[in-house]
Amino acid sequence: MQEESGSVDSVENTVADSVMENAVKSTEKKASKKKKPSIPTVEAVVAAENEEKKDAVVENEADSSDDELSDEEKQDLERRRSEMNLDNETALLETVLFLESEPQPVETLAKITQFAPDVIEECIQRLKDKYANADSGIEISQIIGGWILTPKKECFDLVKERYGKKNEGRLSKAAIETLSIIAYSQPITRAEIESIRHVSADNMMRVLLDRKFIKEVGKKDIPGKPVTYGTTKEFLEFFHLQSIADLPQLDEKESERFELAR
Protein backbone atom coordinates (compact mmCIF):
# COMPACT_ATOMS: atom_id res chain seq x y z
CA MET A 1 0.00 0.00 0.00
CA GLN A 2 2.83 2.33 0.90
CA GLU A 3 4.46 1.42 -2.35
CA GLU A 4 1.32 2.41 -4.26
CA SER A 5 1.09 5.65 -2.32
CA GLY A 6 4.69 6.45 -3.14
CA SER A 7 4.07 5.70 -6.77
CA VAL A 8 1.08 8.05 -6.82
CA ASP A 9 3.13 10.78 -5.15
CA SER A 10 5.84 10.28 -7.74
CA VAL A 11 3.35 10.57 -10.56
CA GLU A 12 1.81 13.68 -9.02
CA ASN A 13 5.23 15.27 -8.61
CA THR A 14 6.11 14.42 -12.21
CA VAL A 15 2.85 15.92 -13.44
CA ALA A 16 3.35 19.02 -11.29
CA ASP A 17 6.89 19.45 -12.59
CA SER A 18 5.65 19.03 -16.14
CA VAL A 19 2.88 21.59 -15.65
CA MET A 20 5.33 24.03 -14.08
CA GLU A 21 7.83 23.51 -16.88
CA ASN A 22 5.13 24.02 -19.51
CA ALA A 23 3.94 27.15 -17.71
CA VAL A 24 7.45 28.59 -17.68
CA LYS A 25 7.93 27.78 -21.35
CA SER A 26 4.57 29.33 -22.19
CA THR A 27 5.47 32.47 -20.28
CA GLU A 28 8.84 32.72 -22.02
CA LYS A 29 7.22 32.09 -25.39
CA LYS A 30 4.67 34.83 -24.79
CA ALA A 31 7.40 37.18 -23.64
CA SER A 32 9.43 36.46 -26.77
CA LYS A 33 6.37 37.25 -28.89
CA LYS A 34 5.81 40.61 -27.27
CA LYS A 35 6.02 43.40 -29.80
CA LYS A 36 9.37 45.11 -29.80
CA PRO A 37 9.35 48.84 -29.34
CA SER A 38 8.79 50.41 -32.75
CA ILE A 39 11.20 52.93 -34.16
CA PRO A 40 9.63 56.40 -33.85
CA THR A 41 8.44 57.73 -37.17
CA VAL A 42 9.48 61.13 -38.45
CA GLU A 43 5.95 62.33 -37.80
CA ALA A 44 6.07 61.11 -34.21
CA VAL A 45 9.43 62.73 -33.55
CA VAL A 46 8.32 66.00 -35.10
CA ALA A 47 5.08 65.95 -33.12
CA ALA A 48 6.99 65.37 -29.90
CA GLU A 49 9.47 68.14 -30.67
CA ASN A 50 6.69 70.57 -31.54
CA GLU A 51 4.85 69.71 -28.34
CA GLU A 52 7.99 70.30 -26.28
CA LYS A 53 8.60 73.64 -27.98
CA LYS A 54 5.02 74.75 -27.46
CA ASP A 55 5.24 73.76 -23.79
CA ALA A 56 8.46 75.74 -23.44
CA VAL A 57 6.92 78.82 -24.99
CA VAL A 58 3.58 78.81 -23.18
CA GLU A 59 4.70 77.48 -19.80
CA ASN A 60 2.95 79.26 -16.94
CA GLU A 61 0.94 81.26 -19.47
CA ALA A 62 -1.92 78.89 -20.14
CA ASP A 63 -4.49 81.42 -19.00
CA SER A 64 -2.95 84.42 -20.75
CA SER A 65 -2.70 85.47 -24.40
CA ASP A 66 0.10 87.64 -25.80
CA ASP A 67 -2.26 90.61 -25.80
CA GLU A 68 -2.84 90.21 -22.06
CA LEU A 69 0.85 90.05 -21.15
CA SER A 70 2.80 92.92 -19.67
CA ASP A 71 5.66 94.44 -21.65
CA GLU A 72 8.14 92.59 -19.47
CA GLU A 73 6.33 89.27 -20.00
CA LYS A 74 6.17 89.86 -23.75
CA GLN A 75 9.91 90.50 -23.84
CA ASP A 76 10.52 87.32 -21.88
CA LEU A 77 8.26 85.38 -24.25
CA GLU A 78 10.12 86.73 -27.28
CA ARG A 79 13.44 85.85 -25.67
CA ARG A 80 12.32 82.27 -25.06
CA ARG A 81 10.99 81.99 -28.60
CA SER A 82 14.34 83.15 -29.96
CA GLU A 83 16.04 80.43 -27.91
CA MET A 84 13.90 77.65 -29.37
CA ASN A 85 16.10 75.03 -31.03
CA LEU A 86 14.69 74.76 -34.55
CA ASP A 87 17.85 73.65 -36.33
CA ASN A 88 16.43 70.36 -37.65
CA GLU A 89 13.10 71.91 -38.61
CA THR A 90 14.78 74.81 -40.41
CA ALA A 91 17.08 72.44 -42.29
CA LEU A 92 14.15 70.32 -43.47
CA LEU A 93 12.14 73.37 -44.54
CA GLU A 94 15.17 74.66 -46.47
CA THR A 95 15.39 71.30 -48.25
CA VAL A 96 11.71 71.41 -49.22
CA LEU A 97 12.02 74.97 -50.53
CA PHE A 98 15.10 73.98 -52.53
CA LEU A 99 13.23 71.09 -54.16
CA GLU A 100 10.01 72.99 -54.87
CA SER A 101 9.95 74.95 -58.12
CA GLU A 102 6.83 76.95 -57.26
CA PRO A 103 6.11 79.28 -54.32
CA GLN A 104 4.48 77.35 -51.48
CA PRO A 105 2.16 78.88 -48.85
CA VAL A 106 2.71 78.20 -45.16
CA GLU A 107 -0.24 75.77 -45.04
CA THR A 108 1.25 73.61 -47.80
CA LEU A 109 4.71 73.67 -46.23
CA ALA A 110 3.13 72.57 -42.95
CA LYS A 111 1.52 69.58 -44.66
CA ILE A 112 4.73 68.60 -46.45
CA THR A 113 6.95 68.81 -43.37
CA GLN A 114 4.33 67.80 -40.78
CA PHE A 115 5.27 70.92 -38.78
CA ALA A 116 2.80 73.27 -37.19
CA PRO A 117 2.24 76.54 -39.14
CA ASP A 118 3.77 78.60 -36.33
CA VAL A 119 6.91 76.45 -36.54
CA ILE A 120 7.07 77.05 -40.32
CA GLU A 121 6.86 80.80 -39.73
CA GLU A 122 9.65 80.66 -37.15
CA CYS A 123 11.82 78.66 -39.58
CA ILE A 124 11.12 81.13 -42.39
CA GLN A 125 12.34 83.97 -40.19
CA ARG A 126 15.48 82.00 -39.35
CA LEU A 127 16.16 81.45 -43.06
CA LYS A 128 15.64 85.16 -43.74
CA ASP A 129 18.23 85.98 -41.09
CA LYS A 130 20.60 83.34 -42.46
CA TYR A 131 20.38 84.58 -46.06
CA ALA A 132 20.74 88.21 -45.02
CA ASN A 133 24.48 87.65 -44.66
CA ALA A 134 26.66 89.14 -47.40
CA ASP A 135 28.19 85.74 -48.19
CA SER A 136 24.81 84.29 -49.20
CA GLY A 137 23.78 84.41 -52.86
CA ILE A 138 20.19 83.32 -52.29
CA GLU A 139 17.24 84.58 -50.29
CA ILE A 140 13.77 83.42 -49.32
CA SER A 141 11.09 85.41 -51.10
CA GLN A 142 7.33 85.62 -50.74
CA ILE A 143 5.68 85.57 -54.15
CA ILE A 144 1.92 85.43 -54.80
CA GLY A 145 1.25 84.20 -51.28
CA GLY A 146 3.92 81.51 -51.17
CA TRP A 147 7.58 81.13 -50.20
CA ILE A 148 10.41 80.17 -52.55
CA LEU A 149 14.20 80.31 -52.68
CA THR A 150 15.46 82.84 -55.22
CA PRO A 151 18.89 84.19 -56.16
CA LYS A 152 19.70 87.63 -54.87
CA LYS A 153 19.21 90.17 -57.63
CA GLU A 154 22.72 91.60 -57.39
CA CYS A 155 24.19 88.11 -57.85
CA PHE A 156 21.75 86.89 -60.48
CA ASP A 157 22.37 89.95 -62.65
CA LEU A 158 25.99 88.85 -63.02
CA VAL A 159 25.10 85.40 -64.40
CA LYS A 160 21.71 86.08 -65.94
CA GLU A 161 22.96 85.60 -69.50
CA ARG A 162 23.88 82.00 -68.72
CA TYR A 163 21.28 80.95 -66.17
CA GLY A 164 18.26 83.07 -67.04
CA LYS A 165 15.03 81.31 -67.95
CA LYS A 166 14.84 80.45 -71.63
CA ASN A 167 11.59 82.35 -72.06
CA GLU A 168 12.74 85.16 -69.87
CA GLY A 169 14.72 88.14 -70.78
CA ARG A 170 14.57 88.55 -74.53
CA LEU A 171 11.37 90.59 -74.42
CA SER A 172 11.61 93.53 -76.76
CA LYS A 173 11.17 97.10 -75.62
CA ALA A 174 7.75 97.13 -77.29
CA ALA A 175 6.70 93.94 -75.46
CA ILE A 176 7.87 95.38 -72.14
CA GLU A 177 5.92 98.58 -72.77
CA THR A 178 2.78 96.62 -73.69
CA LEU A 179 3.14 94.42 -70.62
CA SER A 180 3.56 97.48 -68.40
CA ILE A 181 0.40 99.05 -69.78
CA ILE A 182 -1.57 95.87 -69.08
CA ALA A 183 -0.09 95.46 -65.60
CA TYR A 184 -0.92 99.00 -64.50
CA SER A 185 -4.27 99.35 -66.29
CA GLN A 186 -5.84 95.90 -66.06
CA PRO A 187 -8.42 94.89 -66.96
CA ILE A 188 -7.81 96.58 -70.30
CA THR A 189 -8.90 95.97 -73.88
CA ARG A 190 -6.66 95.65 -76.92
CA ALA A 191 -8.09 98.92 -78.32
CA GLU A 192 -7.21 100.76 -75.10
CA ILE A 193 -3.66 99.41 -75.25
CA GLU A 194 -3.31 100.61 -78.83
CA SER A 195 -4.68 104.05 -77.94
CA ILE A 196 -1.88 104.40 -75.38
CA ARG A 197 0.91 103.08 -77.62
CA HIS A 198 -0.49 104.57 -80.86
CA VAL A 199 0.47 101.40 -82.75
CA SER A 200 -1.05 97.97 -83.33
CA ALA A 201 -0.69 95.66 -80.34
CA ASP A 202 -1.37 92.38 -82.19
CA ASN A 203 2.18 91.05 -82.30
CA MET A 204 3.08 92.10 -78.77
CA MET A 205 -0.15 90.66 -77.37
CA ARG A 206 0.56 87.35 -79.09
CA VAL A 207 4.08 87.25 -77.61
CA LEU A 208 2.83 88.00 -74.11
CA LEU A 209 0.04 85.43 -74.38
CA ASP A 210 2.55 82.80 -75.56
CA ARG A 211 4.80 83.59 -72.61
CA LYS A 212 1.75 83.32 -70.32
CA PHE A 213 2.45 86.77 -68.90
CA ILE A 214 -1.10 87.90 -69.74
CA LYS A 215 -4.48 86.24 -70.17
CA GLU A 216 -8.10 87.03 -71.01
CA VAL A 217 -9.93 88.04 -67.83
CA GLY A 218 -13.37 89.01 -69.09
CA LYS A 219 -15.33 91.25 -71.43
CA LYS A 220 -15.94 94.97 -71.09
CA ASP A 221 -19.55 96.04 -70.76
CA ILE A 222 -19.63 98.28 -73.81
CA PRO A 223 -20.92 97.76 -77.38
CA GLY A 224 -19.13 94.83 -78.98
CA LYS A 225 -18.17 93.36 -75.58
CA PRO A 226 -14.40 93.49 -76.27
CA VAL A 227 -12.12 91.07 -74.39
CA THR A 228 -10.18 92.49 -71.46
CA TYR A 229 -6.70 91.35 -70.46
CA GLY A 230 -4.78 91.10 -67.23
CA THR A 231 -1.52 89.71 -65.89
CA THR A 232 -0.96 86.16 -64.69
CA LYS A 233 0.64 84.22 -61.87
CA GLU A 234 3.63 83.66 -64.16
CA PHE A 235 4.01 87.44 -64.50
CA LEU A 236 4.13 87.87 -60.71
CA GLU A 237 6.63 85.02 -60.31
CA PHE A 238 8.86 86.38 -63.07
CA PHE A 239 9.05 89.84 -61.51
CA HIS A 240 9.15 88.49 -57.92
CA LEU A 241 5.96 90.29 -56.92
CA GLN A 242 3.60 89.31 -54.13
CA SER A 243 0.70 91.02 -55.90
CA ILE A 244 -0.04 93.77 -58.41
CA ALA A 245 -0.04 96.19 -55.48
CA ASP A 246 3.74 95.69 -55.27
CA LEU A 247 4.34 97.27 -58.69
CA PRO A 248 6.46 100.46 -58.55
CA GLN A 249 4.39 103.62 -58.48
CA LEU A 250 3.94 105.39 -61.81
CA ASP A 251 4.93 109.00 -62.06
CA GLU A 252 2.20 111.56 -62.56
CA LYS A 253 2.79 111.89 -66.31
CA GLU A 254 2.49 108.14 -66.96
CA SER A 255 -0.57 107.83 -64.72
CA GLU A 256 -2.31 110.61 -66.63
CA ARG A 257 -1.36 109.01 -69.95
CA PHE A 258 -2.91 105.70 -68.96
CA GLU A 259 -6.06 107.32 -67.58
CA LEU A 260 -6.70 109.39 -70.71
CA ALA A 261 -6.69 106.24 -72.80
CA ARG A 262 -9.52 104.72 -70.76
Secondary structure, DSSP 4 states (H G I P E B T S, - for coil): -HHHHHHHHHHHHHHHHHHHHHHHHHHHHHHHHSPPPPPPPHHHHHHHHHHHHHHHHHTT-TT--GGGS-HHHHHHHHHHHHT---HHHHHHHHHHHHH-SS-B-HHHHHHHHT--HHHHHHHHHHHHHHHTSTT--EEEEEETTEEEEEE-HHHHHHHHHHHS-TTTS---HHHHHHHHHHHHH-SEEHHHHHHHHSS--HHHHHHHHHTTSEEEEEE-SSTT--EEEEE-HHHHHHTT-SSGGGSPPPPHHHHHHHHHT-
